[in-house]
Amino acid sequence: MAPDRRYVLGGLLVLLSLLATVVLLNVVATVFFAVTVAYLLAPLRTRLHERGISQWWASVLATAAGFLGTVAVFTPLVVVLVLRFESLVALLDLIPDSVTLALFGFEYVVTFDTALAVVVARLSAIATQFVTAAPVLLIKLTLFAFVVFALLLREDATRRAVLAIVPPSYRGTAKALDRRTRETLFAIYVLQAATALGTFLIALPVFVLLGYEFPVALATVAAVLQFLPIVGPSILLLGLGVYHLALGEVLQAVLVAVGGGFFIAWLPDVLIRPRLARETTNLPGSLYFVGFVGGLLSLGPIGVIAGPLAVALVVEVAALLSAEMNTVAVGDDEDGDDSSAGAVAVGGSEEERSDASDGGDSPAS
């Protein structure tokens, strides 16, 4: 029997995509970033189109929103790393070369001079590389905008083409993965970016009131650390507190630890996250941390996105498998007293998984 034409074309699409990845290796990270942003902006483009705006202009407006958002996120990093590099180095110079710790009559000397020299040299190399690679970065930024626009313009056709090669009985699973992907990207881009922006706006006046010479640099570092799960800006505040204690400035250390901890580490989460949490995934913070750090170490900066996304998809597939394999939740009595109760999936309730177990979706047109 001849193979189904759809699956042959689907296999050919996969092979050619792998070939394109190899050929376009230097821009794979840019294309991946653009694909994830377009994936997140698709609902915005749909809403604009439903309001009577043409599909072309809706795609232009959504692309412009994504482009401006990306520039807004990376601009503070560029300002601190390139334009305010001397302030950043001066901030690192505040750290003493060594700290003497006295405990149980013994003294321990902890030295930082070698580590600080390595950090400064690394930051200097990054800043120099950024300046010399500015033309290439502009080209990649232009490529990013074109890819996002093209994907948004053909979003419906692309979605139908992808679903068409999925067997009808598995299209519920594809929809579940689609939902998890969108929720995860929302959590990474919108929730984290909004919290980071709020952290910067709150931290800037706090550091000014605390009398620091480089409040913009400190506020930017605090905002960037919001993307680091679990620890966040607390690690910066802890370092500043230890620094002031080493200098004998106990009151300043308390103000940074308590006041800074309240306004910088805690308040942005309370003000921003609850308002956006309904749209985000229920991925536990520990798994998000594993994906964040593992992706960063394995793939570089793009791993900040790819790592948590990969972990989230693994969790979703595990939940689907659990719902499929366990008609009675693991741990229930074998007598079947509660046999009517279905398994509770790892990533959500049975009601949320109803699409994934529904094999009757109609074929994509």
C-alpha positions in Angstrom: 0.0 0.0 0.0 1.4 3.4 -1.0 2.1 5.7 2.0 -0.3 8.5 2.7 0.7 11.6 0.6 0.2 13.9 3.6 2.7 12.0 5.8 5.2 11.8 3.0 5.0 15.6 2.6 5.2 16.0 6.4 8.3 13.9 6.5 9.8 15.9 3.7 9.0 19.1 5.6 10.8 17.8 8.6 13.9 16.8 6.6 14.0 20.1 4.8 13.6 22.0 8.0 16.6 20.1 9.4 18.6 21.0 6.3 17.6 24.6 6.6 18.7 24.6 10.3 22.2 23.4 9.3 22.5 25.9 6.4 21.2 28.8 8.4 23.0 27.9 11.7 24.2 31.4 12.4 20.6 32.8 12.5 18.8 29.8 14.0 18.6 31.5 17.4 17.1 34.6 15.8 14.5 32.6 13.9 13.6 30.6 17.0 13.1 33.8 18.9 11.0 35.2 16.1 8.9 32.0 15.9 8.1 32.1 19.7 7.3 35.8 19.6 5.0 35.3 16.6 3.4 32.3 18.4 2.6 34.6 21.3 1.4 37.5 19.1 -1.0 35.4 17.0 -4.0 36.1 19.3 -3.4 39.8 19.1 -3.3 39.7 15.4 -6.6 37.7 15.4 -8.3 40.3 17.7 -7.2 43.2 15.5 -8.5 41.4 12.4 -11.8 40.7 14.1 -12.2 44.5 14.8 -12.2 45.1 11.0 -8.5 45.7 10.4 -7.2 43.9 7.3 -5.1 40.9 7.8 -2.0 42.6 6.4 -2.3 45.7 8.6 -3.2 43.5 11.7 0.0 41.6 11.1 2.0 44.9 10.7 0.6 46.2 14.0 1.2 43.0 15.9 4.7 42.8 14.5 5.3 46.4 15.6 4.1 45.7 19.1 6.5 42.7 19.3 9.4 44.7 17.9 8.9 47.6 20.2 8.5 45.3 23.2 11.8 43.5 22.3 13.6 46.8 22.0 12.2 48.0 25.3 13.4 44.9 27.1 16.9 45.0 25.7 17.5 48.7 25.8 18.4 48.9 29.5 20.9 46.1 29.1 22.6 48.0 26.2 22.6 51.2 28.2 24.2 49.6 31.2 26.6 47.4 29.4 27.8 49.9 26.8 26.9 53.5 27.6 27.2 53.1 31.4 30.0 50.5 31.5 32.2 52.6 33.7 29.4 52.9 36.3 29.0 49.1 36.2 32.7 48.6 36.8 32.7 51.2 39.6 29.7 49.3 41.1 31.8 46.1 41.1 34.7 48.0 42.6 32.6 48.6 45.7 33.1 45.0 46.6 36.1 44.6 48.9 39.1 42.6 47.8 38.8 40.4 50.9 36.5 39.9 53.9 37.7 38.5 57.2 35.2 36.3 59.0 35.6 35.6 62.7 33.9 32.4 64.1 34.6 30.5 67.3 37.9 32.3 67.8 39.1 31.5 64.3 39.5 34.0 61.5 38.8 33.2 57.8 39.8 35.5 55.0 37.6 35.3 51.9 39.2 36.9 48.8 37.3 38.3 45.9 40.0 40.1 43.9 40.6 37.3 41.4 36.9 36.6 40.8 36.2 40.4 40.4 39.1 40.7 37.8 37.6 37.8 35.8 34.1 39.3 35.9 35.3 42.7 34.8 37.3 41.2 32.0 34.4 39.1 30.9 32.0 42.1 30.9 34.5 44.2 29.0 34.8 41.5 26.4 31.0 41.3 26.0 30.7 45.1 25.7 33.5 45.2 23.1 31.9 42.3 21.2 28.5 43.9 21.2 29.9 47.2 19.8 31.9 45.5 17.0 28.9 43.2 16.1 26.4 46.0 16.1 25.9 45.9 12.2 25.3 42.1 12.4 22.8 42.6 15.3 20.9 45.2 13.3 20.6 42.7 10.4 19.4 40.0 12.8 16.9 42.5 14.3 15.6 43.2 10.8 15.4 39.4 10.1 13.5 39.0 13.4 10.9 41.6 12.3 10.4 40.0 8.8 10.1 36.5 10.2 7.5 37.6 12.8 5.5 39.5 10.1 5.6 36.6 7.7 4.4 34.0 10.3 1.6 36.3 11.5 0.4 37.0 8.0 0.2 33.3 7.1 -0.7 32.1 10.6 -4.0 30.4 9.7 -2.5 28.6 6.7 0.5 27.5 8.8 -1.7 26.2 11.6 -3.9 24.2 9.1 -0.8 22.8 7.4 0.7 21.6 10.6 -2.5 20.0 11.9 -3.2 18.4 8.5 -0.2 16.0 8.9 -1.3 15.0 12.5 -3.5 11.9 12.5 -7.1 12.9 13.5 -7.0 10.8 16.6 -4.0 12.8 17.9 -5.1 16.3 17.1 -6.5 16.7 20.7 -2.9 16.0 21.9 -1.6 18.6 19.4 -4.1 21.2 20.7 -3.0 20.4 24.3 0.6 21.0 23.4 -0.3 24.2 21.6 -2.1 25.5 24.7 0.8 24.6 26.9 3.3 26.3 24.5 1.3 29.5 24.4 0.9 29.6 28.2 4.6 28.9 28.8 5.7 31.6 26.3 3.2 34.0 28.0 4.8 33.3 31.3 8.3 33.8 30.0 7.7 36.9 27.9 4.8 38.8 29.2 4.7 37.9 32.9 8.5 37.9 33.5 9.0 41.0 31.3 6.2 42.9 33.0 7.5 42.0 36.4 11.1 43.0 35.4 9.8 46.4 34.2 7.9 46.9 37.4 11.0 45.9 39.4 13.1 48.5 37.5 10.6 51.3 38.1 10.3 50.5 41.8 14.0 49.7 42.4 15.2 53.0 40.8 13.8 55.4 43.5 14.5 52.9 46.2 18.2 52.8 45.4 18.2 56.6 45.0 16.7 57.0 48.5 19.3 54.5 49.9 22.0 56.8 48.6 23.7 54.6 46.0 25.9 56.3 43.4 24.7 54.0 40.6 20.9 53.6 41.0 20.3 53.0 37.3 22.8 50.1 37.1 21.5 48.5 40.3 17.9 48.9 39.2 18.7 47.3 35.8 20.5 44.4 37.5 17.5 43.9 39.8 15.2 43.8 36.8 17.3 41.3 34.9 17.5 39.1 37.9 13.7 38.8 37.8 14.1 36.4 34.9 16.1 34.1 37.3 13.5 31.9 38.9 13.2 31.4 42.7 16.1 33.7 43.7 15.4 36.8 41.6 16.6 40.2 42.9 17.0 38.8 46.4 20.6 37.6 45.4 21.5 41.3 44.6 20.0 42.6 47.9 21.8 39.8 49.8 25.1 40.8 48.2 24.6 44.4 49.1 23.7 43.6 52.7 26.8 41.4 53.1 28.9 44.2 51.6 27.6 46.8 54.1 28.0 44.3 57.0 31.6 43.8 56.0 32.1 47.6 56.2 30.4 47.7 59.6 27.3 49.6 58.2 24.7 47.6 60.1 21.9 50.1 59.6 22.4 50.3 55.8 22.5 46.5 55.6 19.2 46.3 57.5 17.6 48.9 55.2 18.8 47.1 52.1 17.7 43.7 53.3 14.3 44.7 54.8 13.3 47.8 52.8 14.8 46.6 49.5 13.5 43.1 50.1 10.0 44.5 50.6 9.9 47.0 47.7 12.2 45.3 45.1 11.9 41.5 45.7 8.4 41.2 47.0 6.2 44.1 45.9 6.5 43.6 42.1 5.4 40.0 42.4 2.4 41.0 44.5 1.3 43.9 42.3 1.9 42.4 38.8 1.9 38.6 38.9 -1.7 38.0 40.2 -3.1 40.2 37.4 -1.4 38.1 34.7 -1.3 34.7 36.4 -4.6 33.5 34.9 -2.9 33.4 31.5 0.2 31.5 32.5 1.1 27.9 32.8 1.0 26.0 36.2 4.6 24.9 35.8 6.2 24.6 39.2 9.0 27.1 40.0 11.5 24.3 40.6 11.0 22.8 37.1 11.1 26.3 35.6 14.4 26.9 37.4 15.8 23.6 35.9 14.7 24.6 32.4 16.0 28.1 32.8 19.5 27.2 34.1 19.8 24.1 32.0 18.8 25.9 28.8 21.1 28.8 29.6 24.1 26.5 30.2 23.4 24.3 27.2 22.2 26.7 24.5 23.3 30.1 25.7 20.9 33.1 25.9 18.3 31.4 23.7 18.1 28.6 26.2 16.4 31.0 28.6 13.3 30.5 26.4 14.0 27.0 25.0 14.8 25.4 28.3 11.5 26.2 30.2 9.5 25.5 27.1 11.1 22.0 26.7 10.4 21.2 30.3 6.8 22.5 30.1 6.1 20.3 27.0 7.6 17.3 28.8 5.3 17.9 31.8 2.3 18.3 29.4 3.1 15.0 27.6 3.5 13.3 31.0 0.1 14.6 32.1 -1.5 13.3 28.9 0.1 9.9 29.3 -1.0 9.8 32.9 -4.6 10.6 31.9 -4.5 8.0 29.1 -3.0 5.2 31.2 -4.8 5.6 34.5 -8.6 5.3 34.3 -8.4 5.1 38.1 -5.9 7.5 39.8 -2.8 5.9 41.2 -3.2 5.3 44.9 -7.0 4.7 44.9 -8.3 1.5 46.6 -8.3 -1.6 44.5 -11.9 -2.3 45.6 -13.0 0.4 43.2 -14.9 2.5 45.8 -14.0 5.6 43.9 -13.7 4.0 40.5 -15.6 6.7 38.8 -12.9 9.2 39.6 -10.5 9.7 36.7 -6.9 10.4 37.0 -5.8 13.9 37.9 -3.2 15.0 35.3 0.0 16.5 36.5 -0.5 19.8 34.6 -4.2 20.4 35.3 -7.7 18.9 35.8 -9.5 16.3 33.7 -11.8 19.1 32.4 -8.7 20.9 31.0 -7.5 17.6 29.3 -10.8 16.8 27.6 -9.6 18.0 24.3 -6.5 15.9 24.5 -8.5 12.7 25.0 -11.0 13.5 22.3 -10.0 11.7 19.1 -13.0 12.9 17.1 -11.6 16.2 15.9 -12.5 16.9 12.3 -9.6 16.9 9.8 -8.1 20.3 9.1 -9.2 21.8 5.9 
